[in-house]
Amino acid sequence: MMRKEFALGDIVKMKKPHPCGSFEWKVTRMGADIKICCQGCARVVMLPRSDFERRMIKVVRSHTDDV
């Protein structure tokens, strides 16, 4: 299985929407667990890295695009 590439500060699209309707999340912490913040309602969620990589579809905006 190919490893998905993402970095701190990236906006990622997840497979399922958050109850607020947003598919986009910002990566705010990386490690064994990944902390993400919903871009629709600002809810913060922590997921194990394996769950996050399985649920993530793609990087929408890279943290380097902001600079």
mmJSON file of the N, C-alpha and C atoms, coordinates in Angstrom:
{"data_MODEL":{"atom_site":{
"group_PDB":["ATOM","ATOM","ATOM","ATOM","ATOM","ATOM","ATOM","ATOM","ATOM","ATOM","ATOM","ATOM","ATOM","ATOM","ATOM","ATOM","ATOM","ATOM","ATOM","ATOM","ATOM","ATOM","ATOM","ATOM","ATOM","ATOM","ATOM","ATOM","ATOM","ATOM","ATOM","ATOM","ATOM","ATOM","ATOM","ATOM","ATOM","ATOM","ATOM","ATOM","ATOM","ATOM","ATOM","ATOM","ATOM","ATOM","ATOM","ATOM","ATOM","ATOM","ATOM","ATOM","ATOM","ATOM","ATOM","ATOM","ATOM","ATOM","ATOM","ATOM","ATOM","ATOM","ATOM","ATOM","ATOM","ATOM","ATOM","ATOM","ATOM","ATOM","ATOM","ATOM","ATOM","ATOM","ATOM","ATOM","ATOM","ATOM","ATOM","ATOM","ATOM","ATOM","ATOM","ATOM","ATOM","ATOM","ATOM","ATOM","ATOM","ATOM","ATOM","ATOM","ATOM","ATOM","ATOM","ATOM","ATOM","ATOM","ATOM","ATOM","ATOM","ATOM","ATOM","ATOM","ATOM","ATOM","ATOM","ATOM","ATOM","ATOM","ATOM","ATOM","ATOM","ATOM","ATOM","ATOM","ATOM","ATOM","ATOM","ATOM","ATOM","ATOM","ATOM","ATOM","ATOM","ATOM","ATOM","ATOM","ATOM","ATOM","ATOM","ATOM","ATOM","ATOM","ATOM","ATOM","ATOM","ATOM","ATOM","ATOM","ATOM","ATOM","ATOM","ATOM","ATOM","ATOM","ATOM","ATOM","ATOM","ATOM","ATOM","ATOM","ATOM","ATOM","ATOM","ATOM","ATOM","ATOM","ATOM","ATOM","ATOM","ATOM","ATOM","ATOM","ATOM","ATOM","ATOM","ATOM","ATOM","ATOM","ATOM","ATOM","ATOM","ATOM","ATOM","ATOM","ATOM","ATOM","ATOM","ATOM","ATOM","ATOM","ATOM","ATOM","ATOM","ATOM","ATOM","ATOM","ATOM","ATOM","ATOM","ATOM","ATOM","ATOM","ATOM","ATOM","ATOM","ATOM","ATOM","ATOM","ATOM"],
"id":[1,2,3,4,5,6,7,8,9,10,11,12,13,14,15,16,17,18,19,20,21,22,23,24,25,26,27,28,29,30,31,32,33,34,35,36,37,38,39,40,41,42,43,44,45,46,47,48,49,50,51,52,53,54,55,56,57,58,59,60,61,62,63,64,65,66,67,68,69,70,71,72,73,74,75,76,77,78,79,80,81,82,83,84,85,86,87,88,89,90,91,92,93,94,95,96,97,98,99,100,101,102,103,104,105,106,107,108,109,110,111,112,113,114,115,116,117,118,119,120,121,122,123,124,125,126,127,128,129,130,131,132,133,134,135,136,137,138,139,140,141,142,143,144,145,146,147,148,149,150,151,152,153,154,155,156,157,158,159,160,161,162,163,164,165,166,167,168,169,170,171,172,173,174,175,176,177,178,179,180,181,182,183,184,185,186,187,188,189,190,191,192,193,194,195,196,197,198,199,200,201],
"type_symbol":["N","C","C","N","C","C","N","C","C","N","C","C","N","C","C","N","C","C","N","C","C","N","C","C","N","C","C","N","C","C","N","C","C","N","C","C","N","C","C","N","C","C","N","C","C","N","C","C","N","C","C","N","C","C","N","C","C","N","C","C","N","C","C","N","C","C","N","C","C","N","C","C","N","C","C","N","C","C","N","C","C","N","C","C","N","C","C","N","C","C","N","C","C","N","C","C","N","C","C","N","C","C","N","C","C","N","C","C","N","C","C","N","C","C","N","C","C","N","C","C","N","C","C","N","C","C","N","C","C","N","C","C","N","C","C","N","C","C","N","C","C","N","C","C","N","C","C","N","C","C","N","C","C","N","C","C","N","C","C","N","C","C","N","C","C","N","C","C","N","C","C","N","C","C","N","C","C","N","C","C","N","C","C","N","C","C","N","C","C","N","C","C","N","C","C","N","C","C","N","C","C"],
"label_atom_id":["N","CA","C","N","CA","C","N","CA","C","N","CA","C","N","CA","C","N","CA","C","N","CA","C","N","CA","C","N","CA","C","N","CA","C","N","CA","C","N","CA","C","N","CA","C","N","CA","C","N","CA","C","N","CA","C","N","CA","C","N","CA","C","N","CA","C","N","CA","C","N","CA","C","N","CA","C","N","CA","C","N","CA","C","N","CA","C","N","CA","C","N","CA","C","N","CA","C","N","CA","C","N","CA","C","N","CA","C","N","CA","C","N","CA","C","N","CA","C","N","CA","C","N","CA","C","N","CA","C","N","CA","C","N","CA","C","N","CA","C","N","CA","C","N","CA","C","N","CA","C","N","CA","C","N","CA","C","N","CA","C","N","CA","C","N","CA","C","N","CA","C","N","CA","C","N","CA","C","N","CA","C","N","CA","C","N","CA","C","N","CA","C","N","CA","C","N","CA","C","N","CA","C","N","CA","C","N","CA","C","N","CA","C","N","CA","C","N","CA","C","N","CA","C","N","CA","C","N","CA","C","N","CA","C"],
"label_alt_id":[null,null,null,null,null,null,null,null,null,null,null,null,null,null,null,null,null,null,null,null,null,null,null,null,null,null,null,null,null,null,null,null,null,null,null,null,null,null,null,null,null,null,null,null,null,null,null,null,null,null,null,null,null,null,null,null,null,null,null,null,null,null,null,null,null,null,null,null,null,null,null,null,null,null,null,null,null,null,null,null,null,null,null,null,null,null,null,null,null,null,null,null,null,null,null,null,null,null,null,null,null,null,null,null,null,null,null,null,null,null,null,null,null,null,null,null,null,null,null,null,null,null,null,null,null,null,null,null,null,null,null,null,null,null,null,null,null,null,null,null,null,null,null,null,null,null,null,null,null,null,null,null,null,null,null,null,null,null,null,null,null,null,null,null,null,null,null,null,null,null,null,null,null,null,null,null,null,null,null,null,null,null,null,null,null,null,null,null,null,null,null,null,null,null,null,null,null,null,null,null,null],
"label_comp_id":["MET","MET","MET","MET","MET","MET","ARG","ARG","ARG","LYS","LYS","LYS","GLU","GLU","GLU","PHE","PHE","PHE","ALA","ALA","ALA","LEU","LEU","LEU","GLY","GLY","GLY","ASP","ASP","ASP","ILE","ILE","ILE","VAL","VAL","VAL","LYS","LYS","LYS","MET","MET","MET","LYS","LYS","LYS","LYS","LYS","LYS","PRO","PRO","PRO","HIS","HIS","HIS","PRO","PRO","PRO","CYS","CYS","CYS","GLY","GLY","GLY","SER","SER","SER","PHE","PHE","PHE","GLU","GLU","GLU","TRP","TRP","TRP","LYS","LYS","LYS","VAL","VAL","VAL","THR","THR","THR","ARG","ARG","ARG","MET","MET","MET","GLY","GLY","GLY","ALA","ALA","ALA","ASP","ASP","ASP","ILE","ILE","ILE","LYS","LYS","LYS","ILE","ILE","ILE","CYS","CYS","CYS","CYS","CYS","CYS","GLN","GLN","GLN","GLY","GLY","GLY","CYS","CYS","CYS","ALA","ALA","ALA","ARG","ARG","ARG","VAL","VAL","VAL","VAL","VAL","VAL","MET","MET","MET","LEU","LEU","LEU","PRO","PRO","PRO","ARG","ARG","ARG","SER","SER","SER","ASP","ASP","ASP","PHE","PHE","PHE","GLU","GLU","GLU","ARG","ARG","ARG","ARG","ARG","ARG","MET","MET","MET","ILE","ILE","ILE","LYS","LYS","LYS","VAL","VAL","VAL","VAL","VAL","VAL","ARG","ARG","ARG","SER","SER","SER","HIS","HIS","HIS","THR","THR","THR","ASP","ASP","ASP","ASP","ASP","ASP","VAL","VAL","VAL"],
"label_asym_id":["A","A","A","A","A","A","A","A","A","A","A","A","A","A","A","A","A","A","A","A","A","A","A","A","A","A","A","A","A","A","A","A","A","A","A","A","A","A","A","A","A","A","A","A","A","A","A","A","A","A","A","A","A","A","A","A","A","A","A","A","A","A","A","A","A","A","A","A","A","A","A","A","A","A","A","A","A","A","A","A","A","A","A","A","A","A","A","A","A","A","A","A","A","A","A","A","A","A","A","A","A","A","A","A","A","A","A","A","A","A","A","A","A","A","A","A","A","A","A","A","A","A","A","A","A","A","A","A","A","A","A","A","A","A","A","A","A","A","A","A","A","A","A","A","A","A","A","A","A","A","A","A","A","A","A","A","A","A","A","A","A","A","A","A","A","A","A","A","A","A","A","A","A","A","A","A","A","A","A","A","A","A","A","A","A","A","A","A","A","A","A","A","A","A","A","A","A","A","A","A","A"],
"label_entity_id":["1","1","1","1","1","1","1","1","1","1","1","1","1","1","1","1","1","1","1","1","1","1","1","1","1","1","1","1","1","1","1","1","1","1","1","1","1","1","1","1","1","1","1","1","1","1","1","1","1","1","1","1","1","1","1","1","1","1","1","1","1","1","1","1","1","1","1","1","1","1","1","1","1","1","1","1","1","1","1","1","1","1","1","1","1","1","1","1","1","1","1","1","1","1","1","1","1","1","1","1","1","1","1","1","1","1","1","1","1","1","1","1","1","1","1","1","1","1","1","1","1","1","1","1","1","1","1","1","1","1","1","1","1","1","1","1","1","1","1","1","1","1","1","1","1","1","1","1","1","1","1","1","1","1","1","1","1","1","1","1","1","1","1","1","1","1","1","1","1","1","1","1","1","1","1","1","1","1","1","1","1","1","1","1","1","1","1","1","1","1","1","1","1","1","1","1","1","1","1","1","1"],
"label_seq_id":[1,1,1,2,2,2,3,3,3,4,4,4,5,5,5,6,6,6,7,7,7,8,8,8,9,9,9,10,10,10,11,11,11,12,12,12,13,13,13,14,14,14,15,15,15,16,16,16,17,17,17,18,18,18,19,19,19,20,20,20,21,21,21,22,22,22,23,23,23,24,24,24,25,25,25,26,26,26,27,27,27,28,28,28,29,29,29,30,30,30,31,31,31,32,32,32,33,33,33,34,34,34,35,35,35,36,36,36,37,37,37,38,38,38,39,39,39,40,40,40,41,41,41,42,42,42,43,43,43,44,44,44,45,45,45,46,46,46,47,47,47,48,48,48,49,49,49,50,50,50,51,51,51,52,52,52,53,53,53,54,54,54,55,55,55,56,56,56,57,57,57,58,58,58,59,59,59,60,60,60,61,61,61,62,62,62,63,63,63,64,64,64,65,65,65,66,66,66,67,67,67],
"pdbx_PDB_ins_code":[null,null,null,null,null,null,null,null,null,null,null,null,null,null,null,null,null,null,null,null,null,null,null,null,null,null,null,null,null,null,null,null,null,null,null,null,null,null,null,null,null,null,null,null,null,null,null,null,null,null,null,null,null,null,null,null,null,null,null,null,null,null,null,null,null,null,null,null,null,null,null,null,null,null,null,null,null,null,null,null,null,null,null,null,null,null,null,null,null,null,null,null,null,null,null,null,null,null,null,null,null,null,null,null,null,null,null,null,null,null,null,null,null,null,null,null,null,null,null,null,null,null,null,null,null,null,null,null,null,null,null,null,null,null,null,null,null,null,null,null,null,null,null,null,null,null,null,null,null,null,null,null,null,null,null,null,null,null,null,null,null,null,null,null,null,null,null,null,null,null,null,null,null,null,null,null,null,null,null,null,null,null,null,null,null,null,null,null,null,null,null,null,null,null,null,null,null,null,null,null,null],
"Cartn_x":[0.838,0.0,0.881,0.547,1.333,1.009,2.031,1.851,1.391,0.393,-0.116,0.771,1.084,1.951,1.11,1.385,0.737,1.681,1.472,2.365,1.552,2.207,1.584,1.105,-0.148,-0.704,-1.441,-1.39,-2.104,-3.61,-4.377,-5.826,-6.081,-6.744,-6.987,-8.48,-8.82,-10.206,-10.373,-11.418,-11.693,-12.811,-12.922,-13.916,-15.348,-15.609,-16.966,-17.023,-18.161,-18.262,-18.45,-18.041,-18.318,-19.815,-20.47,-21.896,-22.236,-21.262,-21.525,-21.579,-21.13,-21.184,-19.845,-18.811,-17.502,-16.7,-16.004,-15.102,-13.656,-13.389,-12.018,-11.593,-10.367,-9.789,-8.358,-7.901,-6.523,-5.746,-4.564,-3.699,-2.987,-3.238,-2.643,-1.614,-1.546,-0.542,-0.269,1.011,1.392,2.247,2.06,2.804,2.17,2.088,1.387,-0.099,-0.598,-1.963,-1.901,-2.941,-3.032,-4.182,-3.914,-4.965,-5.388,-6.703,-7.227,-8.333,-8.486,-9.482,-10.421,-11.721,-12.719,-12.714,-12.712,-12.7,-14.095,-15.118,-16.494,-16.92,-16.589,-17.087,-16.003,-14.758,-13.598,-13.551,-14.272,-14.193,-12.833,-12.217,-10.903,-11.075,-10.434,-10.522,-9.122,-8.857,-7.591,-7.88,-7.116,-7.267,-5.919,-5.917,-4.665,-4.203,-2.904,-2.352,-2.916,-3.063,-3.57,-5.004,-5.862,-7.237,-7.257,-6.426,-6.368,-5.954,-4.888,-4.409,-5.437,-6.22,-7.252,-8.425,-8.766,-9.919,-9.617,-8.337,-7.962,-7.98,-8.555,-8.581,-7.389,-7.221,-6.14,-5.851,-4.711,-4.358,-4.972,-5.839,-6.507,-5.579,-4.989,-4.043,-2.865,-1.681,-0.473,-0.11,0.543,0.974,1.953,2.635,3.582,2.868,1.591,0.829,0.519,0.466,0.134,1.279,2.508,3.683,3.906],
"Cartn_y":[-1.184,0.0,1.244,2.217,3.434,4.374,4.972,5.884,7.247,7.825,9.136,10.218,11.228,12.313,13.504,13.981,15.173,15.789,17.05,17.746,18.623,19.09,19.973,21.244,21.626,22.828,22.585,21.372,21.052,20.98,21.337,21.141,19.867,18.88,17.593,17.347,16.525,16.133,14.712,14.506,13.194,12.503,11.166,10.391,10.767,10.935,11.24,12.66,13.329,14.697,14.706,15.793,16.043,16.371,16.179,16.518,17.963,18.868,20.251,20.364,19.318,19.31,19.501,19.821,20.084,18.796,18.688,17.57,17.959,19.257,19.744,19.92,19.443,19.489,19.991,20.715,21.194,20.326,19.856,19.043,19.989,19.816,20.713,20.04,18.697,17.977,16.648,16.262,14.993,14.193,12.899,11.97,10.609,9.822,8.542,8.799,9.914,10.375,11.642,11.862,13.067,13.912,15.185,16.096,16.935,16.965,17.732,18.656,19.778,20.791,20.981,20.835,20.996,22.44,22.615,23.952,24.558,23.766,24.266,24.814,24.079,24.47,24.567,24.304,24.402,23.314,22.231,21.089,20.434,20.024,19.388,17.9,17.051,15.6,15.016,13.993,13.26,11.84,11.391,10.045,9.343,8.02,7.286,7.452,7.49,7.716,6.732,5.467,4.462,4.784,5.205,5.581,6.827,7.813,9.041,8.76,7.973,7.676,6.897,6.058,5.294,6.193,7.193,8.057,9.273,9.64,10.81,10.468,11.38,11.193,11.88,13.184,13.941,15.218,15.836,17.144,18.19,19.037,20.078,21.275,21.739,22.858,22.498,22.639,22.366,23.573,23.346,24.444,25.354,24.87,25.703,26.63,26.362,27.237,28.591,28.626,29.851,30.861,30.373,31.237,32.024],
"Cartn_z":[0.0,0.0,0.0,-0.822,-0.93,0.232,0.797,1.922,1.427,2.076,1.683,2.287,1.493,1.931,2.385,3.586,4.125,5.136,5.455,6.379,7.325,8.358,9.33,8.631,8.845,8.242,6.938,6.395,5.153,5.394,4.375,4.381,3.595,4.229,3.586,3.431,2.425,2.196,2.716,3.517,4.095,3.298,3.441,2.702,3.067,4.364,4.821,5.364,5.204,5.732,7.244,7.862,9.27,9.366,10.502,10.612,10.213,10.276,9.851,8.328,7.608,6.151,5.458,6.209,5.613,5.429,4.289,4.016,4.312,4.525,4.65,6.1,6.39,7.732,7.638,8.662,8.727,9.705,9.284,10.134,11.101,12.421,13.416,14.306,14.294,15.082,14.415,14.396,13.787,14.763,14.726,15.573,15.385,16.447,16.379,16.156,16.714,16.474,15.644,14.844,14.019,14.547,14.839,15.284,14.09,13.832,12.708,13.196,12.517,12.867,11.679,11.91,10.85,10.353,9.061,8.482,8.402,8.69,8.691,10.04,11.128,12.45,13.518,13.166,14.057,15.132,14.97,15.896,15.729,16.853,16.833,17.151,16.342,16.492,16.412,17.235,17.148,16.682,15.685,15.135,15.152,15.342,15.156,13.705,13.494,12.147,11.128,11.496,10.551,10.114,11.045,10.701,9.81,10.177,9.395,7.953,7.767,6.411,5.605,6.256,5.557,5.142,5.969,5.716,4.838,4.733,3.932,2.449,1.637,0.185,-0.463,-0.177,-0.818,-0.051,-0.376,0.163,-0.764,-0.203,-0.992,-1.167,-0.04,-0.072,0.806,0.268,1.025,1.875,2.997,3.856,3.132,2.102,1.357,0.372,0.055,-0.855,-0.2,1.143,1.865,1.862,1.691,1.801,0.546],
"occupancy":[1.0,1.0,1.0,1.0,1.0,1.0,1.0,1.0,1.0,1.0,1.0,1.0,1.0,1.0,1.0,1.0,1.0,1.0,1.0,1.0,1.0,1.0,1.0,1.0,1.0,1.0,1.0,1.0,1.0,1.0,1.0,1.0,1.0,1.0,1.0,1.0,1.0,1.0,1.0,1.0,1.0,1.0,1.0,1.0,1.0,1.0,1.0,1.0,1.0,1.0,1.0,1.0,1.0,1.0,1.0,1.0,1.0,1.0,1.0,1.0,1.0,1.0,1.0,1.0,1.0,1.0,1.0,1.0,1.0,1.0,1.0,1.0,1.0,1.0,1.0,1.0,1.0,1.0,1.0,1.0,1.0,1.0,1.0,1.0,1.0,1.0,1.0,1.0,1.0,1.0,1.0,1.0,1.0,1.0,1.0,1.0,1.0,1.0,1.0,1.0,1.0,1.0,1.0,1.0,1.0,1.0,1.0,1.0,1.0,1.0,1.0,1.0,1.0,1.0,1.0,1.0,1.0,1.0,1.0,1.0,1.0,1.0,1.0,1.0,1.0,1.0,1.0,1.0,1.0,1.0,1.0,1.0,1.0,1.0,1.0,1.0,1.0,1.0,1.0,1.0,1.0,1.0,1.0,1.0,1.0,1.0,1.0,1.0,1.0,1.0,1.0,1.0,1.0,1.0,1.0,1.0,1.0,1.0,1.0,1.0,1.0,1.0,1.0,1.0,1.0,1.0,1.0,1.0,1.0,1.0,1.0,1.0,1.0,1.0,1.0,1.0,1.0,1.0,1.0,1.0,1.0,1.0,1.0,1.0,1.0,1.0,1.0,1.0,1.0,1.0,1.0,1.0,1.0,1.0,1.0,1.0,1.0,1.0,1.0,1.0,1.0],
"B_iso_or_equiv":[0.0,0.0,0.0,0.0,0.0,0.0,0.0,0.0,0.0,0.0,0.0,0.0,0.0,0.0,0.0,0.0,0.0,0.0,0.0,0.0,0.0,0.0,0.0,0.0,0.0,0.0,0.0,0.0,0.0,0.0,0.0,0.0,0.0,0.0,0.0,0.0,0.0,0.0,0.0,0.0,0.0,0.0,0.0,0.0,0.0,0.0,0.0,0.0,0.0,0.0,0.0,0.0,0.0,0.0,0.0,0.0,0.0,0.0,0.0,0.0,0.0,0.0,0.0,0.0,0.0,0.0,0.0,0.0,0.0,0.0,0.0,0.0,0.0,0.0,0.0,0.0,0.0,0.0,0.0,0.0,0.0,0.0,0.0,0.0,0.0,0.0,0.0,0.0,0.0,0.0,0.0,0.0,0.0,0.0,0.0,0.0,0.0,0.0,0.0,0.0,0.0,0.0,0.0,0.0,0.0,0.0,0.0,0.0,0.0,0.0,0.0,0.0,0.0,0.0,0.0,0.0,0.0,0.0,0.0,0.0,0.0,0.0,0.0,0.0,0.0,0.0,0.0,0.0,0.0,0.0,0.0,0.0,0.0,0.0,0.0,0.0,0.0,0.0,0.0,0.0,0.0,0.0,0.0,0.0,0.0,0.0,0.0,0.0,0.0,0.0,0.0,0.0,0.0,0.0,0.0,0.0,0.0,0.0,0.0,0.0,0.0,0.0,0.0,0.0,0.0,0.0,0.0,0.0,0.0,0.0,0.0,0.0,0.0,0.0,0.0,0.0,0.0,0.0,0.0,0.0,0.0,0.0,0.0,0.0,0.0,0.0,0.0,0.0,0.0,0.0,0.0,0.0,0.0,0.0,0.0,0.0,0.0,0.0,0.0,0.0,0.0],
"pdbx_formal_charge":[null,null,null,null,null,null,null,null,null,null,null,null,null,null,null,null,null,null,null,null,null,null,null,null,null,null,null,null,null,null,null,null,null,null,null,null,null,null,null,null,null,null,null,null,null,null,null,null,null,null,null,null,null,null,null,null,null,null,null,null,null,null,null,null,null,null,null,null,null,null,null,null,null,null,null,null,null,null,null,null,null,null,null,null,null,null,null,null,null,null,null,null,null,null,null,null,null,null,null,null,null,null,null,null,null,null,null,null,null,null,null,null,null,null,null,null,null,null,null,null,null,null,null,null,null,null,null,null,null,null,null,null,null,null,null,null,null,null,null,null,null,null,null,null,null,null,null,null,null,null,null,null,null,null,null,null,null,null,null,null,null,null,null,null,null,null,null,null,null,null,null,null,null,null,null,null,null,null,null,null,null,null,null,null,null,null,null,null,null,null,null,null,null,null,null,null,null,null,null,null,null],
"auth_seq_id":[1,1,1,2,2,2,3,3,3,4,4,4,5,5,5,6,6,6,7,7,7,8,8,8,9,9,9,10,10,10,11,11,11,12,12,12,13,13,13,14,14,14,15,15,15,16,16,16,17,17,17,18,18,18,19,19,19,20,20,20,21,21,21,22,22,22,23,23,23,24,24,24,25,25,25,26,26,26,27,27,27,28,28,28,29,29,29,30,30,30,31,31,31,32,32,32,33,33,33,34,34,34,35,35,35,36,36,36,37,37,37,38,38,38,39,39,39,40,40,40,41,41,41,42,42,42,43,43,43,44,44,44,45,45,45,46,46,46,47,47,47,48,48,48,49,49,49,50,50,50,51,51,51,52,52,52,53,53,53,54,54,54,55,55,55,56,56,56,57,57,57,58,58,58,59,59,59,60,60,60,61,61,61,62,62,62,63,63,63,64,64,64,65,65,65,66,66,66,67,67,67],
"auth_comp_id":["MET","MET","MET","MET","MET","MET","ARG","ARG","ARG","LYS","LYS","LYS","GLU","GLU","GLU","PHE","PHE","PHE","ALA","ALA","ALA","LEU","LEU","LEU","GLY","GLY","GLY","ASP","ASP","ASP","ILE","ILE","ILE","VAL","VAL","VAL","LYS","LYS","LYS","MET","MET","MET","LYS","LYS","LYS","LYS","LYS","LYS","PRO","PRO","PRO","HIS","HIS","HIS","PRO","PRO","PRO","CYS","CYS","CYS","GLY","GLY","GLY","SER","SER","SER","PHE","PHE","PHE","GLU","GLU","GLU","TRP","TRP","TRP","LYS","LYS","LYS","VAL","VAL","VAL","THR","THR","THR","ARG","ARG","ARG","MET","MET","MET","GLY","GLY","GLY","ALA","ALA","ALA","ASP","ASP","ASP","ILE","ILE","ILE","LYS","LYS","LYS","ILE","ILE","ILE","CYS","CYS","CYS","CYS","CYS","CYS","GLN","GLN","GLN","GLY","GLY","GLY","CYS","CYS","CYS","ALA","ALA","ALA","ARG","ARG","ARG","VAL","VAL","VAL","VAL","VAL","VAL","MET","MET","MET","LEU","LEU","LEU","PRO","PRO","PRO","ARG","ARG","ARG","SER","SER","SER","ASP","ASP","ASP","PHE","PHE","PHE","GLU","GLU","GLU","ARG","ARG","ARG","ARG","ARG","ARG","MET","MET","MET","ILE","ILE","ILE","LYS","LYS","LYS","VAL","VAL","VAL","VAL","VAL","VAL","ARG","ARG","ARG","SER","SER","SER","HIS","HIS","HIS","THR","THR","THR","ASP","ASP","ASP","ASP","ASP","ASP","VAL","VAL","VAL"],
"auth_asym_id":["A","A","A","A","A","A","A","A","A","A","A","A","A","A","A","A","A","A","A","A","A","A","A","A","A","A","A","A","A","A","A","A","A","A","A","A","A","A","A","A","A","A","A","A","A","A","A","A","A","A","A","A","A","A","A","A","A","A","A","A","A","A","A","A","A","A","A","A","A","A","A","A","A","A","A","A","A","A","A","A","A","A","A","A","A","A","A","A","A","A","A","A","A","A","A","A","A","A","A","A","A","A","A","A","A","A","A","A","A","A","A","A","A","A","A","A","A","A","A","A","A","A","A","A","A","A","A","A","A","A","A","A","A","A","A","A","A","A","A","A","A","A","A","A","A","A","A","A","A","A","A","A","A","A","A","A","A","A","A","A","A","A","A","A","A","A","A","A","A","A","A","A","A","A","A","A","A","A","A","A","A","A","A","A","A","A","A","A","A","A","A","A","A","A","A","A","A","A","A","A","A"],
"auth_atom_id":["N","CA","C","N","CA","C","N","CA","C","N","CA","C","N","CA","C","N","CA","C","N","CA","C","N","CA","C","N","CA","C","N","CA","C","N","CA","C","N","CA","C","N","CA","C","N","CA","C","N","CA","C","N","CA","C","N","CA","C","N","CA","C","N","CA","C","N","CA","C","N","CA","C","N","CA","C","N","CA","C","N","CA","C","N","CA","C","N","CA","C","N","CA","C","N","CA","C","N","CA","C","N","CA","C","N","CA","C","N","CA","C","N","CA","C","N","CA","C","N","CA","C","N","CA","C","N","CA","C","N","CA","C","N","CA","C","N","CA","C","N","CA","C","N","CA","C","N","CA","C","N","CA","C","N","CA","C","N","CA","C","N","CA","C","N","CA","C","N","CA","C","N","CA","C","N","CA","C","N","CA","C","N","CA","C","N","CA","C","N","CA","C","N","CA","C","N","CA","C","N","CA","C","N","CA","C","N","CA","C","N","CA","C","N","CA","C","N","CA","C","N","CA","C","N","CA","C","N","CA","C","N","CA","C"],
"pdbx_PDB_model_num":[1,1,1,1,1,1,1,1,1,1,1,1,1,1,1,1,1,1,1,1,1,1,1,1,1,1,1,1,1,1,1,1,1,1,1,1,1,1,1,1,1,1,1,1,1,1,1,1,1,1,1,1,1,1,1,1,1,1,1,1,1,1,1,1,1,1,1,1,1,1,1,1,1,1,1,1,1,1,1,1,1,1,1,1,1,1,1,1,1,1,1,1,1,1,1,1,1,1,1,1,1,1,1,1,1,1,1,1,1,1,1,1,1,1,1,1,1,1,1,1,1,1,1,1,1,1,1,1,1,1,1,1,1,1,1,1,1,1,1,1,1,1,1,1,1,1,1,1,1,1,1,1,1,1,1,1,1,1,1,1,1,1,1,1,1,1,1,1,1,1,1,1,1,1,1,1,1,1,1,1,1,1,1,1,1,1,1,1,1,1,1,1,1,1,1,1,1,1,1,1,1]
}}}
